[in-house]
């Protein structure tokens, strides 16, 4: 149900094109959309029935804003820019995007051929994309044998190995005319744009000439180059004879999910395909257009000469957005290619749908279950703390973050305890919680929806005391209690540590198990690192003459401090220590005082 505030704002919406931004209770932008008619589109979210995915979005909306523009293309471009700026959690983010390799012919005075995934048209010519780095490297190696461009990043003051094997003209020491490099760059460009057949014919003639001169070694080298060209450049069937570069898009959708398949055609050949699957909240044709815009703006894909799309999409709008030729073929081989992309999208969507639903239950569905059990909105962001020490020595704490039921490892944090002496879990928890939320408040960063403490009533009360009495924060806090076998046993809430009714076979309980296992793993790993470093430092780092390299050499040879202590001076010298330093080590380890 829409709040009174939202209902009042809905009545004021204009019937004009524009973009709208949905916000949650914290004021974060959680979704950006576009509309030909803002009044109709935004109203549609708060009326009628929706699938579970859209219901989840609507339940998260606490407010919205909008920007009126003058045309549909302006709303599309603005939407793409706003998504890139705010990265709303419900929008298509293309987080698993691929960045395909290209061969770059640099525009330097002495040009080079390099493999790159970043595209900057001002610094050279790009050819590709290639299906993988191996294909790009093999093509580059072939060109290196055919055209002796320089290989070094900066010019040295003497010739290198490439000069001696005939793969560089050594402009570092030789005065090479600019025309020579200009001719090579023109031939390389022609070769990679489909003119390799002419190069192959030239090499065949050179091979025959070398054979006639009885220069069989040169003839063999030319023969190998010809075979390389045939293997690399002719292994794929030419599908279209015009040798143009084009991208072919097809899409399918079902139950609020969309799959987009892109076929990359270069020089008339299909070299690779890309598949993306994501939830959508607008009309499928509109979200498909948004996807294409993001595809070329967020990924380092060079726009080809042509883009082929299905008939249902607004071709004129796509063309205005991409500023390249956009076609919707009605017959012939190009139409078959679009149909093939659509068919692949349909198959992929059907095959993956069961997996998507299962993952939704384990993650977002589990978070929703947890929210219901705690009588609160689904906790989008959960931060969990755990302490680790051995009888109070080297105490540390760790925090892990889960968003929508998935670990967000970039936000994990480690803490060395600074103010607590001895084994005091409650004081340790207070210090860590205090440090964490002092920082978040100072930086005006996003606060969690739920805080979990790996521990019982005492640790839970310590965390709540800091949050409420020191910061005035009333974030829900729960404790994860373990059984005598150190497994997740129960979720307890509040200062009274009241049990939360949660079925042990529910997805929410399984999520809590994963969270508790993850924070325990992270804390234990950090504690071992700190403890091992402290142990090694206390014994070896204080010995005069033992630095980092000698310490590593000793540990590599003997494996432990104990065995170093048992070794003779001669054994220590075998590890690379001078006689005097070896004697120092023996003396120090036998009497470290």
MOPE-V236880 format. One record per residue. N is the residue number from 1. RES is the residue in one letter. SS is DSSP state (hx for helix, st for strand, lp for the rest). BURIAL is I if it has 24 or more other C-alpha atoms within 12 Angstrom, else O. D_FIRST is the distance of its C-alpha to the first C-alpha in whole Angstrom. Layout:
[[N/RES/SS/BURIAL/D_FIRST] [N/RES/SS/BURIAL/D_FIRST]]
//
This chain:
[[1/X/lp/O/0] [2/X/lp/O/4] [3/X/lp/O/6] [4/X/hx/O/9] [5/X/hx/O/11] [6/X/hx/I/10] [7/X/hx/O/10] [8/X/hx/O/13] [9/X/hx/O/14] [10/X/hx/I/13] [11/X/hx/O/15] [12/X/lp/O/18] [13/X/lp/I/18] [14/X/lp/I/22] [15/X/lp/O/23] [16/X/lp/I/25] [17/X/lp/I/25] [18/X/st/I/24] [19/X/st/I/22] [20/X/st/I/19] [21/X/st/I/18] [22/X/st/I/15] [23/X/st/I/15] [24/X/lp/I/14] [25/X/lp/O/15] [26/X/lp/O/19] [27/X/lp/O/19] [28/X/lp/I/20] [29/X/st/I/19] [30/X/st/I/18] [31/X/st/I/18] [32/X/st/I/20] [33/X/st/I/20] [34/X/st/I/22] [35/X/st/I/22] [36/X/lp/I/25] [37/X/lp/I/22] [38/X/hx/I/19] [39/X/hx/I/18] [40/X/hx/I/17] [41/X/hx/I/17] [42/X/hx/I/14] [43/X/hx/I/12] [44/X/hx/O/12] [45/X/hx/I/10] [46/X/lp/I/7] [47/X/lp/O/9] [48/X/lp/O/11] [49/X/lp/O/12] [50/X/lp/O/13] [51/X/lp/O/15] [52/X/hx/O/15] [53/X/hx/I/16] [54/X/hx/I/13] [55/X/hx/O/10] [56/X/hx/I/12] [57/X/hx/I/12] [58/X/hx/I/9] [59/X/hx/I/8] [60/X/hx/I/11] [61/X/lp/I/10] [62/X/lp/I/11] [63/X/st/I/13] [64/X/st/I/15] [65/X/st/I/18] [66/X/st/I/20] [67/X/st/I/24] [68/X/st/I/26] [69/X/lp/I/29] [70/X/lp/O/31] [71/X/lp/O/31] [72/X/hx/I/30] [73/X/hx/I/32] [74/X/hx/I/31] [75/X/hx/I/28] [76/X/hx/I/29] [77/X/hx/I/31] [78/X/hx/I/29] [79/X/hx/I/26] [80/X/hx/I/29] [81/X/hx/O/30] [82/X/hx/I/27] [83/X/hx/I/26] [84/X/hx/I/30] [85/X/hx/O/29] [86/X/hx/O/26] [87/X/lp/I/26] [88/X/lp/I/22] [89/X/lp/I/21] [90/X/lp/I/19] [91/X/lp/I/22] [92/X/lp/I/25] [93/X/lp/I/28] [94/X/lp/I/31] [95/X/lp/O/32] [96/X/lp/O/34] [97/X/lp/O/36] [98/X/lp/I/40] [99/X/lp/I/42] [100/X/lp/I/45] [101/X/lp/I/49] [102/X/st/I/51] [103/X/st/I/55] [104/X/st/I/55] [105/X/st/I/59] [106/X/st/I/59] [107/X/lp/O/60] [108/X/lp/O/62] [109/X/lp/O/66] [110/X/lp/I/67] [111/X/lp/I/64] [112/X/lp/I/62] [113/X/st/I/60] [114/X/st/I/57] [115/X/st/I/54] [116/X/st/I/51] [117/X/lp/I/47] [118/X/lp/I/47] [119/X/lp/I/47] [120/X/lp/O/49] [121/X/hx/O/51] [122/X/hx/O/53] [123/X/hx/O/55] [124/X/st/I/56] [125/X/st/I/55] [126/X/st/I/53] [127/X/st/I/53] [128/X/st/I/51] [129/X/lp/I/48] [130/X/lp/I/50] [131/X/lp/I/49] [132/X/lp/O/50] [133/X/hx/O/52] [134/X/hx/O/55] [135/X/hx/I/55] [136/X/hx/I/55] [137/X/hx/I/58] [138/X/hx/I/60] [139/X/hx/I/60] [140/X/hx/I/60] [141/X/hx/I/63] [142/X/hx/I/65] [143/X/hx/I/65] [144/X/hx/I/66] [145/X/hx/I/69] [146/X/hx/I/69] [147/X/lp/I/69] [148/X/lp/I/70] [149/X/lp/I/68] [150/X/lp/I/67] [151/X/lp/I/65] [152/X/lp/I/65] [153/X/lp/O/63] [154/X/lp/O/65] [155/X/lp/O/69] [156/X/lp/O/71] [157/X/lp/O/75] [158/X/lp/O/76] [159/X/lp/O/76] [160/X/lp/O/74] [161/X/hx/O/74] [162/X/hx/O/72] [163/X/hx/I/75] [164/X/hx/O/77] [165/X/lp/O/75] [166/X/lp/O/75] [167/X/lp/I/71] [168/X/lp/I/72] [169/X/lp/I/74] [170/X/lp/I/74] [171/X/lp/I/73] [172/X/lp/O/73] [173/X/lp/O/77] [174/X/lp/O/78] [175/X/lp/O/78] [176/X/lp/O/76] [177/X/lp/O/76] [178/X/hx/O/72] [179/X/hx/O/73] [180/X/hx/O/73] [181/X/hx/I/70] [182/X/hx/O/68] [183/X/hx/O/70] [184/X/hx/I/68] [185/X/hx/I/65] [186/X/hx/O/65] [187/X/hx/O/67] [188/X/hx/I/64] [189/X/hx/I/61] [190/X/hx/O/63] [191/X/hx/I/63] [192/X/hx/I/59] [193/X/hx/I/58] [194/X/hx/I/60] [195/X/hx/O/64] [196/X/hx/I/65] [197/X/hx/O/67] [198/X/hx/O/70] [199/X/hx/I/70] [200/X/hx/I/70] [201/X/hx/O/73] [202/X/hx/O/75] [203/X/hx/I/75] [204/X/hx/I/76] [205/X/hx/O/79] [206/X/hx/I/79] [207/X/hx/I/80] [208/X/hx/O/82] [209/X/hx/O/84] [210/X/hx/O/84] [211/X/hx/O/85] [212/X/hx/O/88] [213/X/lp/O/89] [214/X/lp/O/89] [215/X/lp/O/86] [216/X/hx/O/84] [217/X/hx/O/82] [218/X/hx/O/81] [219/X/hx/O/80] [220/X/hx/O/79] [221/X/hx/I/76] [222/X/hx/I/75] [223/X/hx/I/75] [224/X/hx/O/72] [225/X/hx/I/71] [226/X/hx/I/71] [227/X/hx/O/69] [228/X/hx/I/66] [229/X/hx/I/65] [230/X/hx/O/66] [231/X/hx/O/63] [232/X/hx/I/61] [233/X/hx/I/61] [234/X/lp/O/61] [235/X/lp/O/60] [236/X/lp/O/57] [237/X/lp/O/57] [238/X/lp/O/57] [239/X/lp/O/54] [240/X/lp/O/54] [241/X/lp/O/58] [242/X/lp/O/57] [243/X/lp/O/56] [244/X/lp/O/53] [245/X/lp/I/50] [246/X/st/I/47] [247/X/st/I/43] [248/X/st/I/42] [249/X/st/I/38] [250/X/st/I/36] [251/X/st/I/33] [252/X/st/I/31] [253/X/st/I/27] [254/X/st/I/26] [255/X/lp/O/22] [256/X/lp/I/21] [257/X/st/I/24] [258/X/st/I/27] [259/X/st/I/31] [260/X/st/I/33] [261/X/st/I/37] [262/X/st/I/39] [263/X/st/I/43] [264/X/st/I/45] [265/X/st/I/48] [266/X/st/I/51] [267/X/lp/I/55] [268/X/lp/I/54] [269/X/st/I/53] [270/X/st/I/50] [271/X/st/I/50] [272/X/st/I/46] [273/X/st/I/43] [274/X/st/I/39] [275/X/st/I/36] [276/X/st/I/33] [277/X/st/I/30] [278/X/st/I/26] [279/X/st/I/22] [280/X/lp/I/21] [281/X/lp/I/18] [282/X/lp/I/20] [283/X/lp/I/22] [284/X/hx/I/25] [285/X/hx/I/28] [286/X/hx/I/26] [287/X/hx/I/25] [288/X/hx/I/29] [289/X/hx/I/30] [290/X/hx/I/28] [291/X/hx/I/30] [292/X/hx/I/33] [293/X/hx/I/33] [294/X/hx/I/32] [295/X/hx/I/35] [296/X/hx/I/38] [297/X/hx/I/36] [298/X/hx/I/36] [299/X/lp/I/38] [300/X/lp/I/42] [301/X/lp/I/42] [302/X/lp/I/45] [303/X/lp/I/44] [304/X/lp/I/46] [305/X/lp/I/48] [306/X/st/I/46] [307/X/st/I/42] [308/X/st/I/42] [309/X/lp/I/38] [310/X/lp/I/37] [311/X/lp/O/37] [312/X/lp/O/33] [313/X/lp/I/33] [314/X/lp/I/34] [315/X/hx/I/37] [316/X/hx/O/38] [317/X/hx/I/35] [318/X/hx/I/36] [319/X/hx/I/39] [320/X/hx/O/38] [321/X/hx/I/36] [322/X/hx/I/39] [323/X/lp/O/42] [324/X/lp/O/44] [325/X/st/O/45] [326/X/st/I/42] [327/X/st/I/43] [328/X/lp/I/42] [329/X/lp/O/45] [330/X/lp/O/45] [331/X/lp/O/48] [332/X/hx/O/51] [333/X/hx/O/50] [334/X/hx/I/48] [335/X/hx/O/45] [336/X/hx/O/46] [337/X/hx/I/45] [338/X/hx/I/42] [339/X/hx/I/41] [340/X/hx/I/43] [341/X/hx/I/40] [342/X/hx/I/37] [343/X/hx/I/39] [344/X/hx/I/39] [345/X/hx/I/35] [346/X/hx/I/35] [347/X/hx/O/37] [348/X/hx/I/35] [349/X/hx/I/32] [350/X/hx/O/33] [351/X/hx/O/35] [352/X/hx/O/32] [353/X/hx/I/29] [354/X/hx/O/30] [355/X/hx/O/31] [356/X/hx/I/28] [357/X/hx/O/26] [358/X/hx/O/28] [359/X/hx/O/27] [360/X/hx/I/24] [361/X/hx/I/24] [362/X/hx/I/26] [363/X/lp/I/25] [364/X/hx/I/21] [365/X/hx/I/20] [366/X/hx/I/23] [367/X/hx/I/21] [368/X/hx/I/17] [369/X/hx/I/20] [370/X/hx/I/21] [371/X/hx/I/18] [372/X/hx/O/17] [373/X/hx/I/21] [374/X/lp/I/21] [375/X/lp/O/17] [376/X/lp/O/16] [377/X/lp/O/14] [378/X/lp/I/16] [379/X/lp/I/19] [380/X/lp/I/20] [381/X/st/I/23] [382/X/st/I/26] [383/X/st/I/29] [384/X/st/I/32] [385/X/st/I/35] [386/X/st/I/38] [387/X/st/I/42] [388/X/st/I/45] [389/X/st/I/49] [390/X/st/O/52] [391/X/lp/O/53] [392/X/lp/O/52] [393/X/st/O/54] [394/X/st/I/52] [395/X/st/I/49] [396/X/st/I/46] [397/X/st/I/42] [398/X/st/I/39] [399/X/st/I/36] [400/X/st/I/34] [401/X/st/I/30] [402/X/st/I/28] [403/X/st/I/25] [404/X/lp/I/22] [405/X/lp/I/25] [406/X/st/I/28] [407/X/st/I/31] [408/X/lp/O/31] [409/X/hx/O/35] [410/X/hx/O/35] [411/X/hx/O/33] [412/X/lp/I/36] [413/X/st/I/38] [414/X/st/I/41] [415/X/st/I/43] [416/X/st/I/46] [417/X/lp/I/47] [418/X/lp/O/48] [419/X/lp/O/49] [420/X/lp/O/49] [421/X/lp/O/52] [422/X/lp/O/53] [423/X/lp/O/50] [424/X/lp/I/48] [425/X/hx/I/44] [426/X/hx/I/42] [427/X/hx/I/44] [428/X/hx/I/43] [429/X/hx/I/40] [430/X/hx/I/39] [431/X/hx/I/41] [432/X/hx/I/39] [433/X/hx/I/36] [434/X/hx/I/37] [435/X/hx/I/39] [436/X/hx/I/35] [437/X/hx/I/33] [438/X/hx/O/36] [439/X/hx/O/36] [440/X/hx/O/32] [441/X/hx/O/32] [442/X/hx/O/35] [443/X/hx/O/34] [444/X/lp/O/30] [445/X/lp/O/29] [446/X/lp/O/26] [447/X/lp/I/25] [448/X/lp/I/25] [449/X/lp/I/21] [450/X/st/I/24] [451/X/st/I/28] [452/X/st/I/30] [453/X/st/I/33] [454/X/st/I/36] [455/X/lp/I/38] [456/X/lp/I/38] [457/X/hx/I/37] [458/X/hx/I/40] [459/X/hx/I/38] [460/X/hx/I/35] [461/X/hx/I/36] [462/X/hx/I/38] [463/X/hx/I/35] [464/X/hx/I/32] [465/X/hx/I/35] [466/X/hx/I/35] [467/X/hx/I/32] [468/X/hx/O/31] [469/X/hx/O/35] [470/X/hx/O/36] [471/X/hx/O/33] [472/X/lp/O/30] [473/X/lp/I/28] [474/X/lp/O/25] [475/X/lp/I/24] [476/X/st/I/24] [477/X/st/I/27] [478/X/st/I/29] [479/X/st/I/32] [480/X/st/I/33] [481/X/st/I/36] [482/X/st/O/39] [483/X/lp/O/41] [484/X/lp/O/45] [485/X/lp/O/45] [486/X/lp/O/43] [487/X/lp/O/40] [488/X/st/I/36] [489/X/st/I/36] [490/X/st/I/33] [491/X/st/I/30] [492/X/st/I/31] [493/X/st/I/28] [494/X/lp/I/29] [495/X/lp/O/33] [496/X/lp/O/33] [497/X/lp/I/33] [498/X/st/O/31] [499/X/st/O/31] [500/X/lp/I/27] [501/X/lp/O/27] [502/X/lp/I/27] [503/X/lp/O/29] [504/X/lp/O/32] [505/X/lp/O/31] [506/X/lp/O/27] [507/X/hx/I/26] [508/X/hx/I/25] [509/X/hx/I/29] [510/X/hx/I/30] [511/X/hx/I/28] [512/X/hx/I/30] [513/X/hx/I/33] [514/X/hx/I/33] [515/X/hx/I/32] [516/X/hx/I/35] [517/X/hx/I/37] [518/X/hx/I/37] [519/X/hx/I/37] [520/X/hx/I/40] [521/X/hx/O/42] [522/X/hx/I/41] [523/X/hx/I/42] [524/X/hx/I/45] [525/X/hx/O/46] [526/X/hx/I/46] [527/X/hx/I/48] [528/X/hx/O/51] [529/X/hx/O/51] [530/X/hx/I/52] [531/X/hx/O/54] [532/X/hx/O/56] [533/X/hx/O/56] [534/X/hx/O/57] [535/X/hx/O/60] [536/X/hx/I/61] [537/X/hx/O/62] [538/X/hx/O/63] [539/X/hx/I/66] [540/X/hx/I/67] [541/X/lp/I/65] [542/X/lp/O/68] [543/X/lp/I/71] [544/X/lp/O/73] [545/X/lp/O/73] [546/X/lp/I/70] [547/X/lp/O/67] [548/X/hx/O/64] [549/X/hx/O/66] [550/X/hx/I/69] [551/X/hx/I/67] [552/X/hx/O/65] [553/X/hx/O/68] [554/X/hx/I/69] [555/X/hx/I/66] [556/X/hx/O/66] [557/X/hx/O/70] [558/X/hx/O/70] [559/X/lp/O/66] [560/X/lp/O/66] [561/X/hx/I/67] [562/X/hx/O/69] [563/X/hx/O/71] [564/X/hx/I/72] [565/X/hx/I/73] [566/X/hx/O/75] [567/X/lp/I/77] [568/X/lp/O/80] [569/X/hx/I/81] [570/X/hx/O/82] [571/X/hx/O/79] [572/X/hx/I/77] [573/X/hx/I/79] [574/X/hx/O/78] [575/X/lp/I/74] [576/X/lp/O/76] [577/X/lp/I/76] [578/X/lp/O/80] [579/X/hx/O/82] [580/X/hx/O/82] [581/X/hx/I/78] [582/X/hx/I/78] [583/X/hx/I/80] [584/X/hx/I/78] [585/X/hx/I/75] [586/X/hx/I/77] [587/X/hx/O/78] [588/X/hx/O/75] [589/X/hx/I/73] [590/X/hx/O/76] [591/X/lp/O/76] [592/X/lp/O/73] [593/X/lp/O/74]]
//
